[in-house]
Amino acid sequence: MFKTLTNAFKVKEVRNRLLFTFVMLVVIRFGCQLPVPGVNREFFAQWFEQQTAGTFGFFDAFTGGSFLRMSVLALNITPYITSSIIMQLLTIAIPKLEEMQKDGEDGRKKIQAITRYVTVGLALIESSAMAIGFGNQGLLQGDVEVVDYIVVIAALTAGSAFLMWVGERITEKGVGNGISIVLIINIISRLPSDFSNLFDQFVKGASTIALGVVAAVVIIAVVLGMVVIVVILNGGIRKIPVQYAKKIQGRRTVGGQSSVIPLKVNTAGVIPIIFASSLMEFPIVICQLLNVQGQGVWGEILKGLNSNNWCKPSTPIYSIGLLVYVLLVIFFAYFYTSITFNPLEVSNNIKKSGGFIPGIRPGKPTTEYLNRILKYIIFIGACGLLIIAVIPYVFNGVFGASVSFGGTSLIIIVSVVLETIKQIESMLLVRNYKGFLND
């Protein structure tokens, strides 16, 4: 990785892209400090500290602390991520969008334009909910009027739209993966404070030096172990061989080549965790925005949905919520893969190209074979995701290790870093080819 970056800075074009990306990231971090006009930030910070649910802590980690500061970038890039997922699902459900996606570059541009409009619409809805929900609890200063709500809604919506624009500029003029890089810089910005809290709590606060050393070794080992698991999970691929029959065209014999269908072990990426977390946290968010205190059975259900109550030895009953979370992750892993990978379509494409999987007849047997392999791979990928996602919950519950990052953050960080390095390497490769051709 370091060798790739060193070589990148030697090439002017790639160096300019890296510098442009760095400048955009500085702009983002600066924007995370700008407060929304008319907002009582001290009230919001005190309110945030009083919350026991991990929902807003998770959201704050994804926004790089801008949510806690209630800055103009408080919504950050989350509306765009939600919009992209919605459009991806709708592309499968709506034939018109599916035709656009298959229509080449023009179709993708149209879908991208629709995604932008959906992003602004979602940002408008989320900012309105935040302004009204928190505003009724004392978020706004002085005598609150309608114009105050409008200012907050406009600022938050504009901030989210601006970040979407920055992400697209990084994709166009920077190192690529603009939206992902915007997200990863937000997550990384919180890591120093999280590790500082862990150090103060378990190392510095240990009763003896030996216990402090053991705690430091355990923390480092757990983090490195999770990173290794993410790297293995991200790079795991099941290659299905495909053989193409030979054809005689005129005096030439064509075909007879062999290829592979690469099926990623983690076919759905981090989407199952995001879906499961969002579904579990949605009732908690609504109750907190409406300032509704759950009581009786409903209150116990909310505590079970709260990830901060999982794996606590004092209240094991609430760990039932973790079991529900595990089942949701497995369900969404199968669900998301089923709508993004169609074995029947792949089987038909192989048959039309004159290919076949060795030992498997073309047509229905190939489809059944791909389905069987896919189910096996999805289960392994879901188990890998669960290991990464559950470990932080166990440590938070048993040892009280309160940190904002978790398995989801690590998966995103490692995946984006590896993908960005590949992008830089491809830029260097293209540059070498150009130099060779010019010579």
MISE-289964 format. One record per residue: x, y, z of N, C-alpha, C in turn. Coordinates in steps of 0.05 Angstrom, whole numbers. Layout:
residues N
{node {X,Y,Z},{X,Y,Z},{X,Y,Z}}
...
This chain:
residues 439
{node {17,-24,0},{0,0,0},{17,25,0}}
{node {38,26,17},{55,49,19},{71,53,-7}}
{node {79,30,-19},{93,31,-44},{76,43,-66}}
{node {50,36,-66},{31,46,-86},{28,76,-83}}
{node {25,86,-58},{22,115,-53},{48,130,-61}}
{node {71,118,-55},{96,131,-62},{99,133,-93}}
{node {92,112,-107},{93,114,-136},{72,133,-147}}
{node {49,136,-133},{28,154,-143},{37,183,-142}}
{node {52,190,-121},{61,218,-118},{83,225,-139}}
{node {94,205,-152},{115,210,-172},{102,217,-199}}
{node {76,211,-202},{62,217,-227},{45,242,-223}}
{node {49,262,-239},{36,288,-235},{5,286,-235}}
{node {-6,271,-255},{-35,269,-257},{-47,256,-233}}
{node {-35,234,-224},{-45,220,-200},{-41,237,-175}}
{node {-18,251,-174},{-12,268,-151},{-33,290,-148}}
{node {-40,302,-171},{-61,323,-170},{-88,312,-161}}
{node {-94,288,-169},{-119,276,-159},{-119,271,-129}}
{node {-96,262,-119},{-94,257,-91},{-96,284,-75}}
{node {-83,304,-85},{-83,331,-72},{-112,342,-72}}
{node {-125,339,-95},{-153,349,-97},{-171,334,-76}}
{node {-167,308,-74},{-182,293,-55},{-177,302,-26}}
{node {-151,308,-20},{-144,317,6},{-157,344,13}}
{node {-157,362,-7},{-169,389,-3},{-199,386,3}}
{node {-212,368,-12},{-241,364,-8},{-247,353,20}}
{node {-229,335,29},{-233,324,56},{-229,345,77}}
{node {-210,364,73},{-206,386,92},{-231,403,93}}
{node {-243,408,69},{-268,424,68},{-290,410,83}}
{node {-292,384,81},{-313,369,95},{-309,371,125}}
{node {-285,368,134},{-280,369,163},{-285,398,174}}
{node {-279,418,157},{-285,445,165},{-315,450,167}}
{node {-330,438,148},{-359,441,148},{-372,428,172}}
{node {-359,406,182},{-370,392,205},{-369,409,231}}
{node {-354,431,230},{-351,449,253},{-371,473,252}}
{node {-383,478,228},{-400,501,225},{-427,496,237}}
{node {-436,512,257},{-462,506,270},{-486,515,253}}
{node {-508,502,256},{-533,511,243},{-542,536,257}}
{node {-550,557,242},{-559,582,254},{-583,578,272}}
{node {-581,591,296},{-604,590,315},{-606,566,332}}
{node {-586,547,331},{-588,522,346},{-573,525,372}}
{node {-585,515,393},{-573,515,420},{-556,490,422}}
{node {-530,492,416},{-513,468,414},{-507,456,442}}
{node {-507,473,462},{-502,463,490},{-526,445,498}}
{node {-550,454,492},{-573,437,499},{-572,410,485}}
{node {-564,411,459},{-564,386,444},{-542,367,454}}
{node {-519,379,462},{-497,362,473},{-506,349,499}}
{node {-520,365,516},{-530,353,541},{-551,332,536}}
{node {-569,337,517},{-589,317,510},{-576,292,500}}
{node {-555,295,484},{-542,272,472},{-529,254,493}}
{node {-517,267,514},{-504,253,535},{-524,236,552}}
{node {-549,246,553},{-569,233,569},{-581,208,555}}
{node {-576,206,529},{-588,184,515},{-573,158,521}}
{node {-588,137,527},{-576,111,532},{-576,93,508}}
{node {-592,101,488},{-593,84,464},{-568,88,447}}
{node {-560,67,433},{-536,68,416},{-543,79,388}}
{node {-568,85,383},{-577,93,356},{-563,118,347}}
{node {-565,139,363},{-554,165,354},{-523,164,356}}
{node {-512,148,373},{-483,145,374},{-473,133,348}}
{node {-487,113,338},{-480,100,312},{-483,121,290}}
{node {-504,137,290},{-508,157,270},{-487,179,272}}
{node {-479,186,296},{-458,206,300},{-431,197,290}}
{node {-426,171,292},{-401,160,282},{-400,161,252}}
{node {-423,157,239},{-424,158,209},{-422,187,199}}
{node {-429,206,216},{-428,234,208},{-403,248,217}}
{node {-384,233,229},{-359,245,238},{-361,265,260}}
{node {-382,261,278},{-385,280,300},{-401,305,294}}
{node {-408,308,268},{-423,332,260},{-452,332,271}}
{node {-463,308,276},{-490,306,287},{-490,316,316}}
{node {-469,308,332},{-467,317,360},{-464,347,361}}
{node {-448,358,342},{-444,387,342},{-467,402,330}}
{node {-486,387,318},{-508,399,303},{-498,420,283}}
{node {-480,411,266},{-469,429,246},{-486,427,221}}
{node {-479,443,201},{-494,444,176},{-492,417,161}}
{node {-472,401,169},{-468,374,156},{-478,352,175}}
{node {-497,358,192},{-506,339,212},{-518,314,199}}
{node {-533,317,177},{-544,294,163},{-522,279,147}}
{node {-502,294,139},{-479,283,124},{-488,269,99}}
{node {-475,246,93},{-480,232,69},{-501,210,71}}
{node {-512,207,95},{-531,185,100},{-556,186,82}}
{node {-567,210,75},{-590,209,56},{-583,198,29}}
{node {-558,204,20},{-550,193,-6},{-546,163,-5}}
{node {-535,153,17},{-532,124,19},{-559,110,19}}
{node {-578,121,35},{-605,110,35},{-618,112,8}}
{node {-615,134,-6},{-626,138,-33},{-614,118,-52}}
{node {-588,113,-51},{-576,93,-69},{-586,65,-65}}
{node {-590,58,-39},{-601,31,-33},{-630,29,-43}}
{node {-646,50,-39},{-673,50,-48},{-675,47,-79}}
{node {-658,62,-93},{-658,61,-122},{-649,33,-132}}
{node {-630,21,-118},{-621,-5,-125},{-643,-26,-122}}
{node {-658,-23,-101},{-681,-42,-97},{-703,-37,-117}}
{node {-708,-11,-123},{-729,-4,-142},{-722,-12,-170}}
{node {-696,-13,-176},{-687,-21,-203},{-695,-50,-209}}
{node {-696,-66,-188},{-704,-94,-191},{-735,-96,-193}}
{node {-749,-78,-178},{-778,-80,-176},{-792,-66,-199}}
{node {-781,-45,-210},{-794,-29,-231},{-781,-34,-258}}
{node {-795,-45,-277},{-784,-52,-303},{-771,-28,-318}}
{node {-784,-4,-315},{-774,20,-328},{-746,26,-319}}
{node {-741,25,-293},{-715,31,-282},{-695,9,-290}}
{node {-705,-16,-292},{-687,-38,-300},{-678,-34,-329}}
{node {-696,-24,-346},{-689,-18,-374},{-668,5,-375}}
{node {-671,25,-358},{-652,47,-357},{-624,36,-349}}
{node {-623,18,-330},{-598,8,-321},{-584,-8,-343}}
{node {-599,-22,-360},{-588,-37,-382},{-583,-20,-407}}
{node {-590,6,-405},{-588,23,-429},{-560,37,-431}}
{node {-540,25,-418},{-513,36,-421},{-509,61,-404}}
{node {-490,78,-413},{-482,101,-397},{-505,121,-394}}
{node {-521,125,-415},{-543,144,-414},{-564,136,-393}}
{node {-570,110,-392},{-588,100,-372},{-578,104,-343}}
{node {-552,99,-339},{-540,102,-313},{-540,131,-304}}
{node {-536,149,-323},{-537,178,-317},{-565,186,-308}}
{node {-586,175,-322},{-613,181,-314},{-619,171,-285}}
{node {-610,147,-279},{-614,136,-253},{-599,152,-232}}
{node {-575,161,-239},{-560,178,-221},{-574,204,-215}}
{node {-586,216,-236},{-601,241,-232},{-625,236,-214}}
{node {-640,214,-218},{-662,208,-200},{-653,204,-171}}
{node {-630,191,-168},{-618,186,-142},{-613,213,-128}}
{node {-603,233,-143},{-598,259,-131},{-624,272,-120}}
{node {-645,270,-137},{-671,282,-128},{-682,267,-104}}
{node {-679,241,-103},{-689,225,-80},{-672,233,-55}}
{node {-646,237,-59},{-629,245,-37},{-638,271,-24}}
{node {-644,291,-41},{-653,317,-31},{-680,314,-17}}
{node {-697,297,-28},{-723,293,-16},{-721,279,12}}
{node {-703,259,14},{-699,246,39},{-686,265,60}}
{node {-667,281,50},{-654,301,68},{-674,321,78}}
{node {-693,329,61},{-714,348,69},{-732,335,91}}
{node {-739,310,87},{-756,296,107},{-741,292,133}}
{node {-716,283,132},{-701,279,156},{-695,305,171}}
{node {-688,326,157},{-683,352,170},{-708,363,182}}
{node {-731,359,169},{-756,369,180},{-763,354,206}}
{node {-758,327,206},{-764,312,230},{-745,320,253}}
{node {-720,325,247},{-701,333,268},{-708,361,278}}
{node {-714,379,260},{-719,407,268},{-744,408,285}}
{node {-765,395,277},{-791,395,292},{-788,379,318}}
{node {-777,355,316},{-775,337,339},{-757,349,361}}
{node {-733,357,354},{-714,368,373},{-722,397,381}}
{node {-734,411,361},{-741,439,367},{-762,441,388}}
{node {-780,422,389},{-801,422,410},{-789,416,438}}
{node {-765,405,438},{-752,398,464},{-732,419,473}}
{node {-728,440,458},{-710,461,466},{-685,465,449}}
{node {-685,453,425},{-661,455,408},{-657,483,398}}
{node {-678,498,392},{-676,525,381},{-675,545,403}}
{node {-660,567,398},{-656,588,418},{-678,609,417}}
{node {-684,621,440},{-703,644,441},{-731,635,434}}
{node {-747,655,426},{-775,651,418},{-775,638,390}}
{node {-784,613,390},{-784,598,365},{-807,606,347}}
{node {-800,612,322},{-820,618,302},{-817,600,278}}
{node {-836,601,260},{-835,584,236},{-810,587,220}}
{node {-801,612,218},{-777,618,202},{-752,604,214}}
{node {-752,600,240},{-729,586,253},{-728,557,244}}
{node {-751,545,242},{-752,517,232},{-743,516,203}}
{node {-752,535,187},{-745,536,159},{-715,538,155}}
{node {-702,556,172},{-673,560,170},{-658,534,176}}
{node {-667,520,197},{-653,495,205},{-657,474,183}}
{node {-681,471,173},{-687,451,152},{-671,457,127}}
{node {-670,483,119},{-655,491,95},{-625,486,98}}
{node {-614,492,122},{-585,488,127},{-578,459,126}}
{node {-593,442,139},{-587,413,140},{-590,401,112}}
{node {-611,408,98},{-615,397,71},{-593,406,52}}
{node {-586,432,53},{-564,442,36},{-538,429,43}}
{node {-533,424,69},{-508,410,76},{-506,382,65}}
{node {-528,367,65},{-528,341,54},{-524,341,24}}
{node {-537,360,11},{-534,363,-19},{-506,371,-26}}
{node {-494,388,-10},{-466,397,-15},{-447,373,-13}}
{node {-451,356,8},{-433,333,10},{-436,314,-13}}
{node {-461,311,-23},{-466,294,-46},{-450,305,-70}}
{node {-450,331,-73},{-435,344,-95},{-405,340,-92}}
{node {-395,343,-67},{-367,338,-62},{-359,310,-68}}
{node {-376,291,-60},{-370,263,-66},{-368,257,-95}}
{node {-386,269,-111},{-385,265,-140},{-360,278,-153}}
{node {-352,301,-141},{-328,314,-151},{-303,297,-145}}
{node {-302,285,-122},{-280,267,-116},{-279,243,-135}}
{node {-302,233,-142},{-304,211,-161},{-294,220,-188}}
{node {-300,245,-196},{-293,255,-223},{-265,265,-224}}
{node {-256,281,-205},{-230,293,-206},{-210,283,-185}}
{node {-219,266,-167},{-202,255,-147},{-194,226,-153}}
{node {-192,210,-132},{-183,183,-134},{-206,163,-138}}
{node {-231,174,-141},{-254,156,-145},{-267,149,-119}}
{node {-290,134,-120},{-304,125,-97},{-310,149,-78}}
{node {-320,171,-90},{-323,196,-75},{-341,193,-50}}
{node {-365,181,-54},{-384,179,-32},{-372,161,-10}}
{node {-359,140,-18},{-347,122,2},{-325,136,18}}
{node {-309,152,4},{-287,167,17},{-298,187,36}}
{node {-320,201,29},{-333,220,47},{-341,205,73}}
{node {-353,181,69},{-362,166,92},{-339,157,110}}
{node {-317,147,97},{-295,136,112},{-280,157,128}}
{node {-278,182,117},{-264,203,132},{-280,211,156}}
{node {-306,209,155},{-323,214,179},{-318,193,200}}
{node {-317,168,192},{-314,147,211},{-286,148,224}}
{node {-265,153,207},{-238,154,217},{-234,177,236}}
{node {-248,199,232},{-245,223,249},{-253,217,278}}
{node {-269,197,282},{-278,190,309},{-260,170,323}}
{node {-243,156,308},{-227,134,319},{-208,144,341}}
{node {-194,167,337},{-175,176,359},{-189,179,386}}
{node {-213,192,386},{-227,196,412},{-236,169,423}}
{node {-244,150,406},{-253,124,415},{-230,108,428}}
{node {-207,108,415},{-184,94,426},{-174,108,451}}
{node {-177,134,452},{-169,149,476},{-187,141,500}}
{node {-213,138,494},{-232,130,515},{-225,102,525}}
{node {-219,84,506},{-211,56,514},{-186,56,531}}
{node {-167,73,523},{-142,75,539},{-147,85,567}}
{node {-163,106,569},{-169,117,596},{-184,98,613}}
{node {-202,82,601},{-220,65,616},{-206,39,625}}
{node {-191,26,607},{-180,0,612},{-150,-1,618}}
{node {-135,17,606},{-106,17,609},{-97,36,632}}
{node {-104,61,628},{-97,81,648},{-112,77,674}}
{node {-137,67,672},{-154,64,696},{-151,36,709}}
{node {-132,20,699},{-128,-6,711},{-115,-4,739}}
{node {-122,-23,756},{-112,-22,784},{-82,-27,786}}
{node {-71,-43,768},{-42,-49,768},{-31,-46,739}}
{node {-5,-43,738},{8,-40,711},{4,-65,695}}
{node {6,-88,708},{3,-114,693},{-25,-116,680}}
{node {-46,-108,695},{-73,-109,684},{-75,-89,661}}
{node {-63,-66,663},{-63,-46,642},{-50,-57,617}}
{node {-27,-71,620},{-13,-82,597},{-31,-104,584}}
{node {-42,-121,600},{-60,-142,590},{-83,-130,574}}
{node {-95,-109,586},{-118,-96,573},{-110,-84,546}}
{node {-86,-72,545},{-77,-60,520},{-72,-81,499}}
{node {-60,-104,507},{-55,-126,488},{-82,-137,478}}
{node {-101,-141,495},{-127,-152,487},{-141,-133,467}}
{node {-141,-107,473},{-154,-87,455},{-141,-88,428}}
{node {-114,-88,427},{-100,-88,401},{-105,-114,386}}
{node {-105,-137,401},{-110,-163,388},{-138,-164,377}}
{node {-158,-155,391},{-185,-156,382},{-189,-139,357}}
{node {-178,-114,357},{-181,-96,334},{-167,-108,310}}
{node {-142,-118,313},{-127,-129,291},{-140,-155,281}}
{node {-151,-171,299},{-165,-195,291},{-189,-189,274}}
{node {-204,-168,282},{-228,-161,267},{-220,-150,239}}
{node {-198,-135,238},{-189,-125,212},{-181,-148,194}}
{node {-167,-168,205},{-159,-191,189},{-184,-206,178}}
{node {-204,-210,196},{-228,-223,187},{-242,-208,165}}
{node {-243,-181,167},{-256,-165,147},{-241,-167,120}}
{node {-214,-167,121},{-198,-170,97},{-203,-197,83}}
{node {-204,-218,100},{-209,-245,88},{-237,-246,77}}
{node {-257,-236,92},{-284,-236,83},{-288,-220,58}}
{node {-275,-197,56},{-277,-179,33},{-265,-191,8}}
{node {-243,-207,12},{-229,-218,-12},{-237,-246,-19}}
{node {-255,-258,-2},{-263,-286,-7},{-280,-289,-31}}
{node {-272,-307,-50},{-287,-311,-75},{-289,-340,-81}}
{node {-312,-349,-89},{-316,-377,-98},{-317,-376,-129}}
{node {-297,-388,-142},{-296,-387,-171},{-309,-412,-183}}
{node {-330,-407,-199},{-344,-429,-212},{-334,-431,-241}}
{node {-321,-453,-249},{-310,-455,-276},{-331,-457,-298}}
{node {-327,-444,-320},{-345,-445,-343},{-328,-452,-368}}
{node {-337,-472,-382},{-323,-481,-407},{-341,-474,-431}}
{node {-328,-462,-451},{-343,-455,-476},{-336,-474,-498}}
{node {-357,-483,-513},{-353,-503,-534},{-339,-491,-558}}
{node {-325,-507,-573},{-311,-498,-597},{-330,-496,-620}}
{node {-326,-475,-636},{-343,-470,-660},{-325,-466,-684}}
{node {-334,-475,-707},{-319,-472,-732},{-332,-450,-749}}
{node {-318,-429,-753},{-327,-406,-769},{-308,-404,-793}}
{node {-318,-412,-817},{-301,-413,-841},{-279,-433,-837}}
{node {-254,-425,-839},{-232,-443,-835},{-220,-441,-807}}
{node {-232,-425,-790},{-221,-421,-763},{-238,-435,-742}}
{node {-226,-443,-722},{-239,-455,-698},{-238,-435,-676}}
{node {-261,-426,-667},{-263,-407,-645},{-276,-419,-621}}
{node {-272,-407,-598},{-284,-417,-573},{-265,-437,-560}}
{node {-276,-454,-544},{-260,-474,-530},{-246,-462,-506}}
{node {-252,-438,-499},{-238,-425,-477},{-252,-431,-450}}
{node {-238,-428,-429},{-249,-432,-403},{-249,-406,-388}}
{node {-269,-402,-371},{-271,-378,-355},{-282,-385,-327}}
{node {-286,-365,-311},{-297,-370,-284},{-319,-349,-278}}
{node {-337,-357,-261},{-357,-338,-250},{-349,-333,-221}}
{node {-339,-308,-215},{-330,-303,-187},{-354,-295,-169}}
{node {-360,-311,-149},{-381,-305,-130},{-368,-297,-104}}
{node {-372,-272,-96},{-360,-263,-71},{-373,-277,-47}}
{node {-357,-283,-27},{-367,-296,-3},{-386,-277,11}}
{node {-378,-252,13},{-395,-231,25},{-409,-217,2}}
{node {-429,-231,-9},{-442,-221,-33},{-458,-195,-28}}
{node {-469,-192,-4},{-486,-168,2},{-470,-146,14}}
{node {-444,-149,20},{-429,-128,32},{-438,-122,60}}
{node {-440,-96,67},{-448,-87,93},{-478,-81,95}}
{node {-492,-85,72},{-520,-78,71},{-537,-93,92}}
{node {-534,-120,96},{-550,-133,116},{-548,-121,144}}
{node {-524,-113,152},{-521,-100,178},{-535,-74,179}}
{node {-533,-58,158},{-546,-32,158},{-576,-35,159}}
{node {-587,-54,143},{-616,-59,143},{-625,-68,170}}
{node {-611,-88,182},{-619,-99,208},{-618,-77,230}}
{node {-596,-62,230},{-593,-41,250},{-614,-19,248}}
{node {-620,-12,223},{-640,9,218},{-667,0,227}}
{node {-674,-25,222},{-700,-36,229},{-703,-38,260}}
{node {-681,-45,273},{-682,-48,302},{-683,-20,316}}
{node {-670,0,304},{-668,26,316},{-690,45,309}}
{node {-706,38,288},{-727,56,279},{-747,63,301}}
{node {-758,44,316},{-777,51,338},{-764,68,359}}
{node {-739,64,366},{-725,80,386},{-722,109,377}}
{node {-715,112,351},{-711,140,340},{-738,155,341}}
{node {-759,142,332},{-785,155,331},{-794,163,359}}
{node {-790,146,379},{-798,152,407},{-781,176,418}}
{node {-756,177,411},{-739,199,421},{-745,225,407}}
{node {-751,224,381},{-759,249,366},{-785,260,377}}
{node {-804,242,383},{-830,250,394},{-830,254,424}}
{node {-806,249,436},{-803,252,465},{-823,234,480}}
{node {-827,210,470},{-845,191,482},{-829,171,499}}
{node {-836,168,524},{-823,149,542},{-838,123,542}}
{node {-825,102,533},{-837,76,533},{-841,65,561}}
{node {-864,55,567},{-870,44,593},{-883,16,590}}
{node {-881,1,612},{-893,-26,612},{-880,-44,592}}
{node {-896,-60,578},{-886,-79,559},{-871,-66,536}}
{node {-882,-43,526},{-870,-28,504},{-842,-18,513}}
{node {-840,-9,538},{-814,0,547},{-793,-22,548}}
{node {-802,-46,556},{-784,-69,557},{-775,-77,528}}
{node {-794,-75,509},{-787,-81,481},{-766,-61,471}}
{node {-770,-36,477},{-750,-15,468},{-723,-21,480}}
{node {-722,-29,506},{-697,-36,518},{-684,-60,504}}
{node {-700,-79,496},{-690,-102,482},{-679,-95,454}}
{node {-691,-75,441},{-681,-66,415},{-656,-49,418}}
{node {-651,-38,441},{-628,-21,446},{-602,-38,448}}
{node {-584,-33,430},{-559,-50,429},{-542,-45,454}}
{node {-545,-23,468},{-529,-18,492},{-537,-36,515}}
{node {-560,-49,513},{-569,-67,534},{-563,-97,529}}
{node {-551,-102,506},{-544,-130,499},{-519,-140,513}}
{node {-519,-166,519},{-496,-179,531},{-488,-169,559}}
{node {-507,-156,572},{-501,-147,600},{-508,-169,619}}
{node {-488,-178,636},{-494,-199,655},{-517,-193,674}}
{node {-521,-167,680},{-541,-159,700},{-569,-161,688}}
{node {-572,-158,662},{-598,-159,649},{-597,-177,624}}
{node {-594,-203,628},{-591,-221,604},{-616,-223,587}}
{node {-640,-216,598},{-665,-218,583},{-664,-200,558}}
{node {-650,-177,560},{-650,-159,538},{-633,-169,514}}
{node {-616,-189,519},{-600,-200,498},{-616,-215,477}}
{node {-643,-219,483},{-661,-230,462},{-660,-212,438}}
{node {-657,-186,442},{-655,-168,420},{-631,-174,402}}
{node {-609,-184,413},{-586,-192,397},{-593,-216,380}}
{node {-608,-235,391},{-617,-258,375},{-634,-249,351}}
{node {-652,-230,356},{-669,-219,334},{-651,-206,313}}
{node {-631,-191,323},{-612,-177,305},{-597,-198,287}}
{node {-588,-220,299},{-574,-241,284},{-592,-252,262}}
{node {-617,-258,269},{-636,-269,250},{-641,-249,227}}
{node {-643,-224,234},{-648,-203,213},{-624,-201,194}}
{node {-600,-202,205},{-576,-200,188},{-576,-223,168}}
{node {-581,-248,178},{-581,-271,160},{-604,-268,139}}
{node {-627,-259,147},{-650,-256,129},{-643,-235,107}}
{node {-632,-212,115},{-626,-191,95},{-602,-199,77}}
{node {-584,-216,87},{-563,-226,70},{-574,-242,47}}
{node {-593,-260,53},{-606,-276,32},{-624,-258,14}}
{node {-639,-240,27},{-657,-223,12},{-643,-205,-8}}
{node {-623,-191,2},{-609,-172,-16},{-594,-186,-38}}
{node {-582,-209,-32},{-568,-224,-53},{-588,-235,-74}}
{node {-612,-242,-65},{-632,-254,-84},{-641,-233,-104}}
{node {-640,-207,-97},{-650,-187,-116},{-627,-174,-132}}
{node {-602,-180,-124},{-580,-169,-139},{-566,-189,-156}}
{node {-570,-215,-151},{-558,-236,-167},{-579,-256,-175}}
{node {-583,-259,-201},{-604,-276,-211},{-591,-301,-224}}
{node {-592,-324,-211},{-580,-349,-222},{-592,-357,-249}}
{node {-619,-352,-252},{-632,-360,-277},{-621,-343,-300}}
{node {-617,-317,-296},{-606,-300,-317},{-577,-308,-324}}
{node {-561,-313,-303},{-534,-322,-308},{-533,-348,-323}}
{node {-550,-367,-316},{-552,-392,-330},{-559,-389,-359}}
{node {-579,-372,-364},{-587,-367,-392},{-564,-354,-408}}
{node {-550,-335,-396},{-528,-322,-410},{-506,-341,-417}}
{node {-500,-360,-398},{-480,-380,-404},{-489,-398,-427}}
{node {-514,-406,-427},{-525,-423,-448},{-524,-409,-475}}
{node {-532,-383,-476},{-532,-369,-501},{-504,-365,-512}}
{node {-484,-364,-495},{-456,-361,-504},{-443,-387,-511}}
{node {-458,-409,-509},{-447,-435,-516},{-429,-446,-494}}
{node {-434,-438,-470},{-417,-447,-447},{-433,-466,-429}}
{node {-417,-479,-411},{-430,-497,-392},{-410,-500,-368}}
{node {-422,-507,-345},{-405,-513,-322},{-398,-543,-323}}
{node {-372,-549,-322},{-364,-577,-324},{-379,-595,-304}}
{node {-391,-616,-315},{-406,-635,-298},{-435,-628,-294}}
{node {-443,-604,-303},{-470,-594,-299},{-483,-589,-327}}
{node {-506,-600,-332},{-520,-595,-357},{-530,-566,-359}}
{node {-530,-554,-383},{-541,-527,-386},{-570,-526,-380}}
{node {-580,-502,-374},{-609,-498,-369},{-616,-500,-339}}
{node {-637,-515,-333},{-647,-516,-306},{-627,-528,-286}}
{node {-612,-549,-293},{-592,-560,-275},{-571,-539,-267}}
{node {-563,-522,-286},{-544,-501,-280},{-555,-481,-261}}
{node {-581,-474,-265},{-594,-455,-247},{-595,-466,-218}}
{node {-603,-492,-216},{-605,-505,-190},{-577,-506,-177}}
{node {-557,-512,-193},{-529,-514,-182},{-520,-486,-171}}
{node {-525,-465,-186},{-518,-438,-178},{-533,-430,-152}}
{node {-559,-437,-151},{-575,-431,-127},{-563,-446,-103}}
{node {-556,-471,-106},{-545,-486,-84},{-519,-475,-74}}
{node {-501,-468,-92},{-475,-456,-85},{-479,-429,-72}}
{node {-498,-414,-83},{-503,-387,-73},{-513,-387,-44}}
{node {-531,-406,-38},{-542,-408,-11},{-520,-414,9}}
{node {-502,-432,1},{-480,-440,18},{-461,-416,23}}
{node {-455,-401,2},{-437,-378,4},{-449,-356,21}}
{node {-475,-351,16},{-488,-329,31},{-488,-335,61}}
{node {-492,-360,69},{-492,-367,97},{-464,-362,110}}
{node {-443,-370,95},{-416,-366,105},{-411,-336,108}}
{node {-418,-320,87},{-414,-291,88},{-430,-278,111}}
{node {-455,-287,115},{-471,-276,137},{-458,-283,165}}
{node {-448,-307,168},{-434,-315,193},{-410,-297,197}}
{node {-395,-292,176},{-371,-274,178},{-379,-246,187}}
{node {-401,-236,175},{-411,-209,182},{-420,-209,211}}
{node {-433,-230,220},{-442,-231,248},{-419,-231,268}}
{node {-398,-246,261},{-375,-246,279},{-364,-218,283}}
{node {-361,-204,261},{-350,-177,262},{-369,-158,276}}
{node {-395,-161,272},{-415,-143,283},{-420,-148,313}}
{node {-419,-173,321},{-427,-180,348},{-405,-176,368}}
{node {-379,-179,360},{-357,-176,379},{-358,-150,393}}
{node {-361,-126,380},{-363,-101,395},{-386,-100,415}}
{node {-409,-112,408},{-432,-113,426},{-425,-129,452}}
{node {-411,-151,448},{-403,-167,471},{-385,-152,490}}
{node {-365,-138,478},{-346,-123,495},{-360,-99,508}}
{node {-378,-86,493},{-393,-64,504},{-410,-72,527}}
{node {-423,-96,524},{-441,-105,545},{-427,-116,569}}
{node {-407,-133,565},{-393,-147,587},{-374,-129,601}}
{node {-359,-113,586},{-338,-96,598},{-344,-67,599}}
{node {-367,-59,586},{-374,-31,586},{-356,-14,569}}
{node {-346,-25,547},{-328,-11,529},{-344,6,510}}
{node {-350,30,517},{-368,47,501},{-352,62,479}}
{node {-355,53,455},{-342,65,432},{-362,69,409}}
{node {-357,88,392},{-376,94,371},{-372,76,347}}
{node {-348,66,343},{-343,49,319},{-349,19,326}}
{node {-356,4,306},{-362,-24,310},{-354,-40,286}}
{node {-366,-64,283},{-360,-80,261},{-367,-68,234}}
{node {-390,-53,233},{-398,-40,208},{-377,-20,199}}
{node {-367,-4,218},{-347,16,212},{-321,3,201}}
{node {-312,-18,214},{-288,-32,205},{-291,-43,177}}
{node {-315,-55,171},{-320,-66,145},{-318,-44,124}}
{node {-330,-21,130},{-330,1,110},{-302,12,107}}
{node {-287,15,129},{-260,27,127},{-242,8,110}}
{node {-241,-17,117},{-224,-36,103},{-232,-38,74}}
{node {-258,-41,68},{-267,-44,40},{-260,-20,23}}
{node {-265,4,34},{-260,29,19},{-230,33,15}}
{node {-214,27,35},{-185,30,32},{-174,12,11}}
{node {-182,-14,11},{-173,-33,-9},{-182,-25,-37}}
{node {-207,-16,-39},{-218,-8,-65},{-203,17,-76}}
{node {-197,36,-58},{-183,60,-66},{-155,54,-75}}
{node {-141,36,-61},{-114,28,-70},{-115,15,-97}}
{node {-136,-1,-103},{-139,-13,-129},{-143,9,-150}}
{node {-159,29,-143},{-164,51,-162},{-138,65,-169}}
{node {-122,71,-149},{-96,85,-153},{-78,67,-170}}
{node {-77,41,-164},{-60,23,-180},{-69,22,-209}}
{node {-95,23,-214},{-105,23,-241},{-98,49,-256}}
{node {-98,72,-241},{-90,97,-253},{-60,96,-261}}
{node {-44,84,-243},{-15,82,-250},{-11,63,-273}}
{node {-27,42,-275},{-24,23,-297},{-32,36,-324}}
{node {-54,51,-324},{-62,66,-348},{-41,86,-356}}
{node {-29,99,-336},{-8,119,-342},{16,105,-354}}
{node {24,81,-345},{46,67,-356},{41,58,-385}}
{node {16,50,-390},{8,42,-417},{10,66,-436}}
{node {0,89,-426},{1,113,-443},{30,121,-449}}
{node {47,119,-429},{76,126,-433},{88,107,-453}}
{node {81,81,-451},{92,61,-469},{83,66,-498}}
{node {57,74,-502},{47,79,-528},{59,104,-540}}
{node {63,125,-523},{75,150,-533},{104,146,-541}}
{node {117,128,-527},{145,123,-534},{147,109,-561}}
